[in-house]
């Protein structure tokens, strides 16, 4: 006979059983769409999410910003989908930018060995600004590490580590850098 606690746990519905994607063409950056998740990307709804992204990509865009600020969770299969999207956009000479990622999603990226593989941004506006600056030739840039003064090369806006002192460095779309 199951305990009362176990029966209550079994009645709790799993959060994020559905993932909805809304997309909007950037008015100030043609050829770029900002897509926002709501819910969670799980193995159960991966096909639906993939079809949503296929319809977004069918519009012929080259740049896609995926905003994770309202997503509850994404599993390894969802990260695999992001890899496939990145490759499709790279084949079009474009890019995929992930933004608004929660710390648990950033940890998953590290665990899967994908840290630094994706272009990332703090929010959608920073992602769009970063894409504009990258296209206009600000990146890549060579700067001195603010912690140890060694010369480092930064390919794109986002977070990374100094290869000499391993300090965390944030590069902003306008080319400025800070510690942390």
N, C-alpha and C positions, 0 to 999 in steps of 0.2 A: 504494500500500500504506500503510495507516494506521500511525502510530507506536504504540509500546507505551503511551505516556502517554495518547494519544487513546483507545485501546481501553479502558484502565482507567477513564477519565472517563466513557465512555459506559455502562459497567456499573454505575456508582454510581446507585442509585435516588434519585429526587428526594424530599427530605424533605417531610413534610406533604402527601402526596397525598390524605389523607383528613382531614376535620375532624369531630370528634365533639362533640356539645353535650350537656352534662348540665345539668339545671335543678332548682332546689329552691325551694319557696315559703318566704319568710322567715317564721319563727315569731314574730318580734317586730314585724313590719310587714306586716299582711295586705294583700293586693292587690299585693304586690311579689314578683317572682321573680328569683333570681340565676341567670344562665346562665353556664356556663363552657365555653370552647373547649378542645379538645385537638387539635393538628395545625395545619393551615393552611387558610385560605379562599382557594381559587383559582378561576379561571374553570371548571375541570373539575368542581368539586364545589359550585358556587354554588347550583344548584337544590336539592340535598339539604339544604344549610344553610338555605336559604330555607324549605323545607318544615318543617324542625325548628322554626324560629321561628314559622311559621304555627300549628303545633300548640301551642306555648307561648302564643301570643296568643289562641288559641281558648278558653282557660280564663277569659277575661274580666278579665285583670289590667290595671291602669292604669300600673304602674311596672315597668320592666325594668332590671336591673343586668347588664351584660355584662362579665364578668371576662376580660381578655386576658392574665393572668399566665402561662398555660401554652400560649398559642398561638405557633406558630412564625412565621407570616407571614400577612399579609392584603393582598390586592391592591386596586387601585382599585375593582374590581367589588364586593368585600366592603365597602368603605367606602360604596359606593352602596346596598348592602343595609342598612347601618346608618342611612343617611339615610331610607330607606323605613320602617324600623322606628320611627324617631323620629317621623315624620309620623303613622303609624298610632296611636302612643301619644298624641301631641298631640291628635289628633282625639277621643280618649277623655278628654281633659283630664288626661293623665298625662305621663310623661317617660321618656326613655331615659338611663341613666347608664353611661358607659364607664369602666372602672377597670383598673388593673394594666397600662397600656399601656407597652410598651417604647419606648425612644428612637427606634428606626427607625419605629415606627408613629406616634409624635408628629410626626416629620419628614414622613411621608407626609401627615398631616393638614394641616400647614403648606403643603406643596407643592400640595395640592389646593385650598387656600384655605378649609379647614374649621376652622382654628384658632379656638377660642372658640365654634364652632357647637354642639358637643355639651357636655353637662354631663359633667364628668370628676371622678374621684376617685383617690386613691392605691391604695386596695384596696376590697374589697367591703364591709367593715365601715364604712369612712368614707363610702362611697356611701349605705348605708342610714341612717347617722346624718345625713348631709347632707339626704337626702330628708325625714326626720322634722322637722329644723329648718326646712327650706324650707316645709313644709306648715304648721308652727306659727307662721310669720310672722317669722322672724329676718331672712331675706333678702327684698328687696334692702336694702342698708345703705349709708350714706355714712360714710366714714372718711378720716383724713388719711394720705397716703402716708408710710411710714416713712422714705423716702429724701429727699423734697423738701418734705414737709408740705403739698402741695396737696390739695385735697378731691377724692376719687374716689368714684364710685358702683360698688358691686359687686353684681351681680344674683344670683350663686349661688356656692357653694363651688367652688374650683378655682384654676387658675393664670391669671394675666393680667398685663398691663403697665399701668403708670401712663401716662396719656396725656400728661403733662407731661414727666417725666424718663425714661420708658421703662424704669423699673426693673421687674424681674420680682417679682410679688407673689403669694403663696399665701394664699388665704382658706380657712379651715377651717370645717367644718360648724357649730361653735359660735359663729361670728362673729369669731373672732380672726384676725389677719393677720400675716404675716412677710414679710421679703424673701427672695427665692429660690424 
